[in-house]
């Protein structure tokens, strides 16, 4: 699975990092970033993708 965040549209709400801290974190600039491959956390990544209020997480 490849995970991409459109950081231009990210609002830094932190929902993704709350749901799956193994893959997402809030960077120093206040926006979400991918920090690891989702190996073993695919379900949580999909939950983060569907929970993102601005729909900037894309996981395929």
ABEGO torsion letter per residue (X at the ends): XBBBBBAAABAGAGAAAAABAAABBBBAAGBBBBABBABGAAAAAAAAAAABAAGABBBX
